[in-house]
Amino acid sequence: MDARVKWVENAAFLVESGSGHAMVVDGPEHIGGRNIGARPMELMLMSVGACSSVDVVYILKKARQPVAGCEVAVKGTRAETEPAVFTDIHLHFIVSGAGLSEAQVKRAVALSAEKYCSASIMLARAGVNMTHTHEVREV
């Protein structure tokens, strides 16, 4: 894997993935940011949420569960001193479908957290307290 990061102006950068997808990342206003893109640490939360969601949906589909939707709310708490690393990250999954098995959803979330989500596991190994909850919604 690879990526490119190119400074645009002030605290804004164009980031591009090795697969050719790009977006603007911007720093906070107090260092010159203009709020034209996500902050780098927000991307960390978004990455963990996306990585885990991909796993959960894949595992549920593989288990032939009628998954119709999957959302995850990700909440990160950062240290008060520099470097302001994440100390805690909580992922709350809301999985919907007609007749989804609660046990299968619980299993999918656990497998993602403990075995498959490289982003989540990497942060946990670095000392971030990673927690996960879920709810199932009938559609």
C-alpha positions as CSV (number, residue, x, y, z in Angstrom):
1,M,0.0,0.0,0.0
2,D,1.0,3.5,-0.5
3,A,-0.3,7.1,-0.4
4,R,0.7,10.6,-1.4
5,V,0.2,13.7,0.6
6,K,0.6,17.1,-1.2
7,W,0.5,20.5,0.6
8,V,-2.1,22.7,-1.0
9,E,-2.1,25.9,1.2
10,N,-2.1,27.0,4.8
11,A,-2.9,23.7,6.7
12,A,-4.7,22.0,3.7
13,F,-3.3,18.9,2.0
14,L,-4.5,16.7,-0.8
15,V,-4.2,13.1,0.1
16,E,-4.4,10.4,-2.5
17,S,-4.5,6.6,-2.0
18,G,-2.5,4.2,-4.0
19,S,-5.8,3.1,-5.6
20,G,-6.3,6.6,-6.9
21,H,-8.9,8.1,-4.5
22,A,-8.3,11.6,-3.2
23,M,-9.7,14.0,-0.6
24,V,-8.7,17.2,1.1
25,V,-7.5,17.1,4.7
26,D,-7.3,20.3,6.7
27,G,-5.9,21.3,10.0
28,P,-7.7,23.3,12.7
29,E,-8.2,27.0,12.3
30,H,-5.7,28.0,15.0
31,I,-2.9,26.8,12.7
32,G,-4.3,28.2,9.5
33,G,-6.9,25.6,8.6
34,R,-10.1,26.8,6.8
35,N,-12.3,23.9,7.5
36,I,-12.2,22.6,3.9
37,G,-11.6,19.0,4.9
38,A,-11.6,16.5,7.6
39,R,-8.9,16.7,10.3
40,P,-6.2,14.0,10.3
41,M,-7.4,12.5,13.6
42,E,-11.0,12.5,12.4
43,L,-9.7,10.3,9.5
44,M,-8.4,7.9,12.1
45,L,-11.8,7.5,13.6
46,M,-13.4,7.2,10.1
47,S,-10.9,4.6,9.1
48,V,-11.6,2.4,12.2
49,G,-15.3,2.7,11.6
50,A,-15.0,1.9,8.0
51,C,-12.6,-1.0,8.5
52,S,-14.9,-2.6,11.2
53,S,-18.0,-2.0,9.1
54,V,-16.6,-3.7,6.1
55,D,-15.8,-6.7,8.3
56,V,-19.2,-6.8,10.0
57,V,-21.2,-6.6,6.7
58,Y,-18.9,-9.2,5.1
59,I,-19.2,-11.6,8.0
60,L,-23.0,-11.3,8.2
61,K,-23.4,-11.8,4.4
62,K,-21.1,-14.8,4.6
63,A,-23.4,-16.2,7.4
64,R,-26.3,-15.6,5.0
65,Q,-27.9,-13.0,7.3
66,P,-30.4,-10.6,5.7
67,V,-28.4,-7.5,6.5
68,A,-29.9,-4.4,4.9
69,G,-28.0,-1.6,6.6
70,C,-25.0,-1.0,8.9
71,E,-24.0,2.2,10.6
72,V,-21.4,2.7,13.2
73,A,-21.0,5.7,15.5
74,V,-17.4,6.1,16.5
75,K,-16.4,8.2,19.5
76,G,-12.8,8.9,20.3
77,T,-11.4,10.4,23.5
78,R,-8.0,12.0,23.3
79,A,-5.3,12.7,25.9
80,E,-5.3,16.2,27.3
81,T,-1.6,16.7,26.8
82,E,0.6,16.5,23.6
83,P,0.7,14.4,21.8
84,A,-3.1,14.2,22.0
85,V,-3.3,10.5,21.1
86,F,-6.5,8.6,21.4
87,T,-6.9,7.0,24.8
88,D,-10.3,5.4,24.1
89,I,-12.4,4.6,21.0
90,H,-15.9,3.3,21.2
91,L,-17.7,1.9,18.2
92,H,-21.5,1.4,18.4
93,F,-22.9,-0.6,15.5
94,I,-26.5,-0.3,14.3
95,V,-27.3,-3.2,12.0
96,S,-30.6,-3.5,10.3
97,G,-32.4,-6.2,8.4
98,A,-35.5,-8.3,8.3
99,G,-35.0,-11.2,10.7
100,L,-31.3,-10.6,11.6
101,S,-30.0,-12.9,14.3
102,E,-28.8,-11.0,17.4
103,A,-26.2,-13.7,18.0
104,Q,-24.8,-13.4,14.5
105,V,-24.5,-9.7,14.7
106,K,-22.8,-10.0,18.1
107,R,-20.4,-12.6,16.6
108,A,-19.6,-10.4,13.6
109,V,-18.8,-7.4,15.8
110,A,-16.6,-9.5,18.0
111,L,-14.8,-11.2,15.1
112,S,-14.1,-7.8,13.6
113,A,-12.8,-6.4,16.9
114,E,-10.7,-9.4,17.9
115,K,-9.5,-10.9,14.6
116,Y,-10.1,-9.0,11.4
117,C,-10.1,-5.2,11.7
118,S,-6.5,-4.4,11.3
119,A,-7.1,-0.7,12.1
120,S,-8.8,-1.4,15.3
121,I,-6.4,-4.1,16.4
122,M,-3.4,-2.0,15.6
123,L,-4.7,0.9,17.8
124,A,-5.5,-1.6,20.6
125,R,-2.0,-2.9,20.5
126,A,-0.7,0.6,20.7
127,G,-2.6,1.1,24.0
128,V,-6.0,2.5,22.9
129,N,-8.9,1.2,24.9
130,M,-11.2,-0.1,22.1
131,T,-14.8,-0.9,23.0
132,H,-17.7,-2.1,20.8
133,T,-21.4,-2.3,21.3
134,H,-24.2,-3.1,18.9
135,E,-27.9,-3.0,18.3
136,V,-30.1,-4.8,15.8
137,R,-33.0,-3.0,14.1
138,E,-35.8,-4.7,12.3
139,V,-36.7,-3.3,8.9
